[in-house]
Structure formats: structure tokens, C-alpha cells
């Protein structure tokens, strides 16, 4: 019998994935748990496994196509499996590497629509019965609903246009023409997912921004004095980042309001302090997580940072590596930035950028001028959940901790 394989949920808050490469073709024999396709999201790269022994019947999703979680990607002719043995609960969450089939809901008129289509129709106020489906057997797809939303009509929206002003189409800027020598880069995969997530964060969260200057001269001397011996003894380097992560984790214990999630009708202050680290490659941005950062010393944090950096370079981050972050530290100083206003990693309520450590002349006590190692700590905050007072105190706490470090 033909069985369906749907797009799994490959991590917390992941709503879609892009088929980057099919590893099978129609007619191929597969075993249970054999990889079928490589999938990329804004948080992780993973493989979708088969849940059956059988033969690939049809590849529904195309390579480079972005598919919502729970939507069909292929059919498998399963061998020796009774229908009840493969039954799955509709809308059940799926972990990375697993698959599930979402059972469509029945709408008015006997038509059947996927949960994703129903959700979009409700959001855009689209009358699904008015749409001509482009999917298998005339099924209305996510793309059909999005197309109707972009080109609304009285029939699809169920609204009456009362005058010409209401019916006038919105004026859109003409697309930029490609000139000779221009390079067109399709927006797909991780870049598309990042764009959607950042746009959602900026449009929904009222961002505020603040910064504090820290004298880390003692920290620089201490780290430089022990980095060679540390690398030789431990086998991995110690950078400045673990010291900033430790200071942030300790300050979050003092000011738990920043270690929180915004949930529309409530704010959840998280018990665990799990620090997300913004890590970029040439193609994508990832936010792997250091779990229980407040319970680790500098050695442990340095080990986690080294491990994460290695996974990012090799492209081996898993869904588990990305899960559970409560506060984000962005190491923009690694490429020379001295000031930035980062976008919040929702549902978190704040993100910290550690800028580049630079030498500057500073007026010291007694009006003496000295060359000191200075760094800017830049904090973006969700002004629905946080105010400047608590965030200023948080940064002042970090400043005090960092300036007191000595060898």
C-alpha cells in the first residue's frame, strides 16, 4: 500500500523546511530508517528517514522547494504493513529525524484541507471554497492560499467593496530589472527562513537598545597570559567569549527578567539559564545553545564554545544543539564591529552583542590618561517585557564582573 511521508518538525519553533537534495528516486528500494532527503531549516540541517520498508513511488516535493511541517513530500509503496500499524496522531509534534502525517480537517462542503491551509485561510480571511486547488487531485495548497491573499477578490475574502477607493489595488514598485553583469541569487533555504524569522521579530517586537562601555584591560592581560598553556593542557583554545558568557549568566541570575520568554498573555521567566550563541557561516546564521551556562566554569564554557564552533564549521549541528535557549550572546566583535543593534531571537526578550575589544586613551582617576582595552556591550530588548532600568542594571552588573577579572 502507498504510505505518505510528510515534512517533520526539525526543531523547536521550526515551521517549514527546504528539500535541498533527494537521496532517492521513484523505483528505488529503501529500508526503514534509510535517509530519503536532505532538509535545511533556519536552525538545522537534517535527513528525513523512511518509516517503512518499501519502494519509492512518487516524489511530491521538488528540490529547493520549501515545505511546511506536516505537508506531504513523497509516497512509498510499503511492504507488508497493515494500515493500522502506520497510523499516526494528527498534528503531533515530530522530533528531528522522525516523520508524521497530518490528517486533513474536513471543511464545509466536504472538501479536505491541511491544518496549514486552514490556519492561513483563517489568518488571511480567505474563503477556501472559492479557490481552485493546484495540488494533487485538485487539493488546495498553501501556495494557493498565499496567491489568493496577494491577489484578493470579493469572492475569496468574503468582503463587499463599498466604493472604488476600497477596490483600488495597492501600488507596488516595479521589480528591479537585471542589467548585464548582474547576478540573480534566488532567496531559498536557510536564507529564506532567516528572512522570515527576522522580519517577524522586527514587525512584532518593539525593539529598544542600550549600550555600556567596559574596561577589560585586566581580562585581556589574564587571557593572553594563559591561552598557550590552556590550549596545550586542554586541547582546545580559550577565547574571550567564555568570559562574557559567564558574566552574562551570572548577571541573569541577578536579573531574571531578562532570562524570559514573551508569550502574548504572559511572561515566562525561565529557571534554566541556557545561552544561545549566534554563529554564522558564509551561507547561514545559527543559534546553538550552551545548556545551564550558569553552572559551568570558564573551562567548561570554553569547551562548549570550541565544540559549537567545530560543529558549525562541519555543518553537523543537530536539532538538540539548537533547543532551549533563553538569552542570546552575539559575538559581533569577532569581525571587528564596535557597535551594533541586534535583532531579538524570539520568543526570548533580549540579545547581547559583544563588540570588538579595542585600545583607546581613557581618562583614569587623578585625570591621568592611559591606553586601555575597551569593549562595548550592546543590548537589544523587547520593550513589551523589559524596561531600561532593569536592563541598565543588568549591563552594569556585567561591567562590574568583567572589570574585576584578574590573573
FILO-321778 format. One record per residue (C-alpha): residue in three letters; z, y, x. Coordinates in steps of 0.2 Angstrom, whole numbers. Each point is the difference from the previous one (the first is absolute). Layout:
+------+-------+-------+-------+
! rest !    up ! north !  east !
+------+-------+-------+-------+
!  Ala !     Z !     Y !     X !
...
+------+-------+-------+-------+
% end
This chain:
+------+-------+-------+-------+
! rest !    up ! north !  east !
+------+-------+-------+-------+
!  Unk !     0 !     0 !     0 !
!  Unk !    -3 !    18 !     5 !
!  Unk !    16 !     9 !     6 !
!  Unk !     2 !    19 !     3 !
!  Unk !     6 !     8 !    16 !
!  Unk !     6 !    18 !    -3 !
!  Unk !     5 !    14 !    12 !
!  Unk !    18 !    -3 !     6 !
!  Unk !    13 !    13 !     2 !
!  Unk !     1 !     2 !    19 !
!  Unk !    16 !    10 !     1 !
!  Unk !    12 !    12 !    -9 !
!  Unk !    -9 !    13 !   -10 !
!  Unk !   -17 !    -6 !     5 !
!  Unk !   -12 !     1 !   -15 !
!  Unk !   -17 !    -5 !     7 !
!  Unk !    -8 !    -8 !    15 !
!  Unk !   -17 !     1 !     8 !
!  Unk !   -10 !   -16 !     4 !
!  Unk !    -5 !     3 !    18 !
!  Unk !    -8 !   -17 !     3 !
!  Unk !    -3 !   -16 !   -10 !
!  Unk !     4 !   -15 !    10 !
!  Unk !    -8 !   -12 !   -12 !
!  Unk !   -16 !    -1 !   -10 !
!  Unk !    -5 !    -9 !   -16 !
!  Unk !    -2 !   -18 !     3 !
!  Unk !    13 !    -1 !    14 !
!  Unk !    14 !   -13 !    -2 !
!  Unk !    18 !     7 !     3 !
!  Unk !    17 !    -8 !     0 !
!  Unk !    16 !     8 !    -7 !
!  Unk !     6 !    14 !    10 !
!  Unk !   -16 !     2 !     9 !
!  Unk !    -4 !    19 !     3 !
!  Unk !   -14 !     6 !   -12 !
!  Unk !    -1 !    19 !     5 !
!  Unk !     7 !    13 !    11 !
!  Unk !     8 !    14 !   -10 !
!  Unk !     5 !    18 !     6 !
!  Unk !    12 !    12 !    -9 !
!  Unk !     8 !    16 !     6 !
!  Unk !    15 !   -10 !     6 !
!  Unk !    -6 !   -17 !     6 !
!  Unk !   -14 !   -11 !     5 !
!  Unk !     1 !   -18 !    -7 !
!  Unk !   -10 !   -15 !    -6 !
!  Unk !    -1 !    -6 !   -17 !
!  Unk !     3 !   -19 !    -1 !
!  Unk !    -7 !   -13 !   -12 !
!  Unk !    12 !    -8 !   -12 !
!  Unk !   -11 !   -15 !    -3 !
!  Unk !   -10 !   -14 !     8 !
!  Unk !   -17 !     3 !    -5 !
!  Unk !   -17 !     8 !     1 !
!  Unk !    -4 !    19 !     0 !
!  Unk !   -10 !     3 !   -15 !
!  Unk !    -3 !    19 !    -1 !
!  Unk !     6 !    15 !    10 !
!  Unk !     3 !    14 !   -13 !
!  Unk !     6 !    14 !    12 !
!  Unk !   -12 !     6 !    13 !
!  Unk !     5 !     4 !    18 !
!  Unk !     6 !    18 !     2 !
!  Unk !     4 !     1 !   -18 !
!  Unk !    18 !     6 !    -5 !
!  Unk !     8 !   -11 !   -13 !
!  Unk !    16 !     3 !   -10 !
!  Unk !    14 !   -12 !     1 !
!  Unk !    -2 !   -14 !   -13 !
!  Unk !   -19 !     2 !    -2 !
!  Unk !   -12 !   -15 !     3 !
!  Unk !    -8 !    -2 !    17 !
!  Unk !    -7 !   -17 !    -1 !
!  Unk !    -2 !   -17 !    -9 !
!  Unk !     4 !   -17 !     7 !
!  Unk !    -5 !   -17 !    -7 !
!  Unk !    17 !    -8 !     2 !
!  Unk !     2 !   -19 !     4 !
!  Unk !    11 !   -11 !   -11 !
!  Unk !    11 !    14 !    -7 !
!  Unk !     6 !     1 !   -18 !
!  Unk !    -1 !    17 !    -8 !
!  Unk !    19 !     0 !    -3 !
!  Unk !     4 !    -3 !    18 !
!  Unk !    -9 !    16 !     5 !
!  Unk !     8 !    11 !   -13 !
!  Unk !     7 !    16 !     6 !
!  Unk !    11 !    14 !    -9 !
!  Unk !   -10 !    15 !    -4 !
!  Unk !     4 !    16 !    10 !
!  Unk !    12 !    -9 !    12 !
!  Unk !     2 !     8 !    17 !
!  Unk !    -9 !    -9 !    14 !
!  Unk !     6 !     0 !    18 !
!  Unk !   -12 !     2 !    15 !
!  Unk !   -11 !   -16 !     2 !
!  Unk !     3 !    -6 !   -18 !
!  Unk !   -12 !     2 !   -15 !
!  Unk !     3 !     2 !   -19 !
!  Unk !   -11 !     2 !   -15 !
!  Unk !     4 !    14 !   -12 !
!  Unk !    -3 !    -6 !   -18 !
!  Unk !    -9 !    14 !   -10 !
!  Unk !     8 !     8 !   -15 !
!  Unk !    -9 !    -1 !   -16 !
!  Unk !    -5 !    17 !    -7 !
!  Unk !    -5 !     5 !   -17 !
!  Unk !   -16 !    -8 !    -6 !
!  Unk !     2 !   -16 !     9 !
!  Unk !    -6 !     7 !    17 !
!  Unk !    10 !    -5 !    16 !
!  Unk !     5 !    12 !    13 !
!  Unk !     9 !    -1 !    17 !
!  Unk !    17 !     8 !     2 !
!  Unk !    -8 !    12 !    12 !
!  Unk !   -13 !     5 !   -12 !
!  Unk !    13 !     3 !   -14 !
!  Unk !    11 !    10 !    11 !
!  Unk !   -15 !    12 !     5 !
!  Unk !    -6 !     1 !   -18 !
!  Unk !    17 !     6 !    -5 !
!  Unk !     2 !    12 !    14 !
!  Unk !   -17 !     8 !    -3 !
!  Unk !     0 !    -2 !   -19 !
!  Unk !   -16 !   -10 !     0 !
!  Unk !    -5 !   -10 !   -16 !
!  Unk !    -4 !   -17 !     8 !
!  Unk !   -10 !    -6 !   -15 !
!  Unk !   -13 !    14 !     3 !
!  Unk !    -4 !    -6 !    18 !
!  Unk !   -14 !   -12 !     5 !
!  Unk !     7 !   -12 !    13 !
!  Unk !    -9 !    -3 !    16 !
!  Unk !    11 !   -15 !     5 !
!  Unk !    -2 !   -18 !    -2 !
!  Unk !    -5 !    -4 !   -18 !
!  Unk !     0 !    18 !    -4 !
!  Unk !    18 !     2 !     4 !
!  Unk !     6 !    18 !     2 !
!  Unk !     5 !     3 !    18 !
!  Unk !    11 !    13 !     9 !
!  Unk !   -16 !     9 !     6 !
!  Unk !    -6 !     1 !   -18 !
!  Unk !    16 !     9 !    -5 !
!  Unk !    -1 !    12 !    15 !
!  Unk !   -18 !     4 !    -3 !
!  Unk !     4 !     4 !   -18 !
!  Unk !    15 !    11 !     6 !
!  Unk !   -12 !    10 !    11 !
!  Unk !   -13 !     2 !   -13 !
!  Unk !    10 !     1 !   -16 !
!  Unk !    -7 !     1 !   -18 !
!  Unk !     8 !     3 !   -17 !
!  Unk !    -3 !   -19 !    -3 !
!  Unk !     8 !    -7 !    15 !
!  Unk !    15 !    12 !     0 !
!  Unk !     3 !     0 !   -19 !
!  Unk !     1 !    19 !     0 !
!  Unk !    -9 !    13 !   -10 !
!  Unk !    -8 !    15 !     8 !
!  Unk !     3 !    15 !   -10 !
!  Unk !   -11 !    12 !     9 !
!  Unk !   -13 !     2 !    13 !
!  Unk !    12 !     6 !    13 !
!  Unk !    10 !   -16 !    -1 !
!  Unk !   -16 !   -10 !     1 !
!  Unk !    -7 !     9 !    15 !
!  Unk !     0 !   -12 !    15 !
!  Unk !    10 !     4 !    16 !
!  Unk !   -10 !     8 !    14 !
!  Unk !     0 !   -11 !    15 !
!  Unk !    -5 !     6 !    17 !
!  Unk !   -17 !    -8 !     6 !
!  Unk !     2 !   -14 !    13 !
!  Unk !    -2 !     6 !    17 !
!  Unk !   -18 !    -5 !     6 !
!  Unk !    -1 !   -11 !    16 !
!  Unk !   -10 !     9 !    14 !
!  Unk !    -9 !    -8 !    14 !
!  Unk !    13 !    -7 !    13 !
!  Unk !    14 !    -1 !   -13 !
!  Unk !    10 !   -16 !    -1 !
!  Unk !     5 !    -6 !   -18 !
!  Unk !    16 !   -11 !     1 !
!  Unk !     4 !    -9 !   -17 !
!  Unk !    18 !     3 !    -6 !
!  Unk !     7 !   -18 !    -2 !
!  Unk !    13 !   -12 !     5 !
!  Unk !    16 !     7 !     8 !
!  Unk !    -7 !    17 !     1 !
!  Unk !    -3 !     0 !   -19 !
!  Unk !    17 !    -7 !    -4 !
!  Unk !     8 !    13 !    12 !
!  Unk !    -9 !    14 !    -9 !
!  Unk !     6 !    -6 !   -17 !
!  Unk !    18 !    -1 !     6 !
!  Unk !     1 !    17 !     9 !
!  Unk !    -9 !     8 !   -15 !
!  Unk !    13 !    -7 !   -12 !
!  Unk !    14 !     5 !    11 !
!  Unk !    -6 !    18 !     2 !
!  Unk !    -4 !     2 !   -19 !
!  Unk !    16 !    -7 !    -6 !
!  Unk !    13 !     5 !    12 !
!  Unk !     5 !    18 !     3 !
!  Unk !     1 !     0 !    18 !
!  Unk !    11 !    12 !    10 !
!  Unk !     2 !     1 !    19 !
!  Unk !    12 !     5 !    13 !
!  Unk !     2 !    -1 !    19 !
!  Unk !    13 !     0 !    13 !
!  Unk !    -1 !     2 !    19 !
!  Unk !    10 !   -12 !    11 !
!  Unk !     4 !     1 !    19 !
!  Unk !    -3 !   -18 !     6 !
!  Unk !     1 !     4 !    19 !
!  Unk !    15 !   -12 !     2 !
!  Unk !   -10 !   -14 !   -10 !
!  Unk !   -15 !     2 !    11 !
!  Unk !    10 !    -1 !    16 !
!  Unk !     9 !   -16 !    -7 !
!  Unk !   -15 !    -9 !    -6 !
!  Unk !   -10 !     4 !    16 !
!  Unk !    14 !    -6 !    11 !
!  Unk !     1 !   -17 !    -9 !
!  Unk !   -18 !    -4 !    -6 !
!  Unk !    -6 !   -10 !    15 !
!  Unk !    16 !   -11 !     1 !
!  Unk !     0 !    -2 !   -19 !
!  Unk !   -19 !    -6 !     0 !
!  Unk !     4 !   -12 !    15 !
!  Unk !    16 !    -7 !    -9 !
!  Unk !    -7 !    -2 !   -18 !
!  Unk !   -18 !    -2 !     2 !
!  Unk !    -5 !    14 !   -12 !
!  Unk !     0 !    19 !     3 !
!  Unk !    13 !    13 !    -7 !
!  Unk !    -8 !    15 !    -7 !
!  Unk !     8 !    16 !    -7 !
!  Unk !    -3 !    -6 !   -18 !
!  Unk !    15 !   -12 !    -1 !
!  Unk !    12 !    14 !     4 !
!  Unk !    -7 !    10 !   -15 !
!  Unk !     0 !   -14 !   -12 !
!  Unk !    18 !    -4 !     5 !
!  Unk !     5 !    19 !    -3 !
!  Unk !    -9 !    -1 !   -17 !
!  Unk !     8 !   -16 !    -5 !
!  Unk !    17 !     7 !     4 !
!  Unk !    -3 !    16 !    -9 !
!  Unk !    -6 !    -9 !   -15 !
!  Unk !    17 !    -8 !    -2 !
!  Unk !     7 !    17 !     0 !
!  Unk !   -12 !     7 !   -12 !
!  Unk !    -6 !   -15 !   -11 !
!  Unk !    -9 !    12 !   -12 !
!  Unk !   -15 !    -1 !    12 !
!  Unk !     0 !   -19 !     0 !
!  Unk !    -6 !    -2 !   -18 !
!  Unk !   -14 !    -3 !   -12 !
!  Unk !    -6 !    11 !   -14 !
!  Unk !    -2 !   -10 !   -16 !
!  Unk !    -5 !    14 !   -13 !
!  Unk !    16 !    -2 !   -11 !
!  Unk !    12 !    -4 !    15 !
!  Unk !     3 !     1 !    18 !
!  Unk !     4 !   -16 !     9 !
!  Unk !    10 !     3 !    16 !
!  Unk !    -3 !   -16 !    11 !
!  Unk !    14 !   -10 !     8 !
!  Unk !   -11 !    -6 !    14 !
!  Unk !    -7 !    12 !    13 !
!  Unk !   -17 !    -7 !     3 !
!  Unk !   -11 !    12 !    11 !
!  Unk !   -19 !     0 !    -3 !
!  Unk !   -10 !     5 !    16 !
!  Unk !   -17 !     8 !    -3 !
!  Unk !   -11 !    -9 !    12 !
!  Unk !   -19 !     4 !     1 !
!  Unk !   -16 !    -8 !     7 !
!  Unk !   -17 !     7 !     1 !
!  Unk !    -4 !    -7 !   -17 !
!  Unk !    17 !     1 !   -10 !
!  Unk !    18 !     5 !    -2 !
!  Unk !    14 !   -12 !    -3 !
!  Unk !    18 !     2 !    -3 !
!  Unk !     9 !   -16 !     6 !
!  Unk !    19 !    -1 !    -2 !
!  Unk !    15 !    -2 !    11 !
!  Unk !    13 !    -9 !   -11 !
!  Unk !    18 !     6 !     1 !
!  Unk !    -3 !    12 !    13 !
!  Unk !    18 !     7 !    -1 !
!  Unk !     6 !   -17 !     6 !
!  Unk !   -10 !     0 !    16 !
!  Unk !     4 !     7 !    17 !
!  Unk !   -13 !     9 !    11 !
!  Unk !    -5 !   -17 !     8 !
!  Unk !    -3 !    -8 !   -17 !
!  Unk !   -10 !    15 !    -7 !
!  Unk !   -11 !     1 !    16 !
!  Unk !    -4 !   -19 !    -2 !
!  Unk !    -5 !     3 !   -18 !
!  Unk !   -11 !    15 !     4 !
!  Unk !    -8 !   -10 !    14 !
!  Unk !    -3 !   -15 !   -12 !
!  Unk !    -8 !    12 !   -13 !
!  Unk !   -11 !     8 !    12 !
!  Unk !    -7 !   -16 !     6 !
!  Unk !    -3 !    -6 !   -18 !
!  Unk !    -9 !    16 !    -4 !
!  Unk !   -11 !    -2 !    15 !
!  Unk !    -4 !   -18 !    -4 !
!  Unk !    -2 !     3 !   -18 !
!  Unk !    13 !   -14 !    -4 !
!  Unk !    12 !    10 !   -12 !
!  Unk !     5 !   -10 !   -15 !
!  Unk !     5 !     6 !   -17 !
!  Unk !    18 !    -4 !     5 !
!  Unk !    -1 !    12 !    14 !
!  Unk !    -4 !    14 !   -12 !
!  Unk !    13 !    -3 !   -13 !
!  Unk !    16 !     9 !    -5 !
!  Unk !    -1 !    17 !    10 !
!  Unk !    12 !    13 !    -6 !
!  Unk !    -4 !    15 !    12 !
!  Unk !   -15 !     3 !    11 !
!  Unk !     0 !     6 !    18 !
!  Unk !   -17 !     6 !     6 !
!  Unk !    -3 !     1 !    19 !
!  Unk !   -13 !    14 !     0 !
!  Unk !     6 !     5 !    17 !
!  Unk !    -8 !   -15 !     7 !
!  Unk !   -17 !    10 !     0 !
!  Unk !     6 !    17 !     5 !
!  Unk !     4 !     8 !   -17 !
!  Unk !    14 !    13 !     0 !
!  Unk !     1 !     3 !   -19 !
!  Unk !    -5 !    -9 !   -15 !
!  Unk !     3 !    -1 !   -19 !
!  Unk !    -2 !   -19 !    -4 !
!  Unk !    -3 !    -7 !   -17 !
!  Unk !    14 !   -10 !    -8 !
!  Unk !    -2 !   -19 !    -1 !
!  Unk !     4 !    -2 !   -18 !
!  Unk !    12 !    -5 !    -9 !
!  Unk !    10 !     5 !    15 !
!  Unk !     7 !    18 !    -1 !
!  Unk !    -2 !     6 !    18 !
!  Unk !   -10 !    -2 !    16 !
!  Unk !     4 !     6 !    18 !
!  Unk !   -13 !     4 !    13 !
!  Unk !     6 !     0 !    18 !
!  Unk !   -11 !    12 !    10 !
!  Unk !    -4 !     0 !    18 !
!  Unk !    14 !     4 !    13 !
!  Unk !    -6 !    15 !    10 !
!  Unk !     8 !    10 !    14 !
!  Unk !     4 !    18 !    -5 !
!  Unk !    11 !    15 !     6 !
!  Unk !    16 !     1 !   -10 !
!  Unk !    13 !    12 !     0 !
!  Unk !    17 !    -9 !     4 !
!  Unk !    18 !     6 !    -2 !
!  Unk !     3 !    15 !    11 !
!  Unk !   -18 !     6 !    -3 !
!  Unk !    -6 !   -11 !    14 !
!  Unk !   -18 !    -6 !    -2 !
!  Unk !    -4 !   -18 !     4 !
!  Unk !   -14 !   -12 !    -2 !
!  Unk !     5 !   -13 !   -13 !
!  Unk !    -8 !   -15 !    -9 !
!  Unk !    -2 !     5 !   -18 !
!  Unk !    -6 !    -9 !   -15 !
!  Unk !    -4 !     5 !   -19 !
!  Unk !     6 !   -12 !   -14 !
!  Unk !   -10 !     4 !   -15 !
!  Unk !     6 !    -6 !   -17 !
!  Unk !   -10 !    -1 !   -16 !
!  Unk !    10 !    -3 !   -16 !
!  Unk !    -2 !    -4 !   -18 !
!  Unk !     7 !    16 !    -9 !
!  Unk !     3 !   -10 !   -16 !
!  Unk !    13 !   -10 !     9 !
!  Unk !     6 !    10 !    15 !
!  Unk !     4 !    18 !     3 !
!  Unk !     0 !    10 !    17 !
!  Unk !    19 !     0 !     2 !
!  Unk !     2 !   -19 !     2 !
!  Unk !   -16 !    -1 !    10 !
!  Unk !     5 !    14 !    12 !
!  Unk !    17 !    -9 !     3 !
!  Unk !    -9 !   -16 !     3 !
!  Unk !   -11 !     8 !    13 !
!  Unk !    15 !     8 !     8 !
!  Unk !     9 !   -17 !     1 !
!  Unk !   -15 !    -7 !     9 !
!  Unk !    -1 !    15 !    12 !
!  Unk !    18 !    -2 !     4 !
!  Unk !    -1 !   -19 !     4 !
!  Unk !   -16 !     2 !    10 !
!  Unk !     7 !    14 !    11 !
!  Unk !    16 !    -9 !     4 !
!  Unk !   -10 !   -15 !     7 !
!  Unk !     4 !    -2 !    19 !
!  Unk !    -2 !   -13 !    13 !
+------+-------+-------+-------+
% end
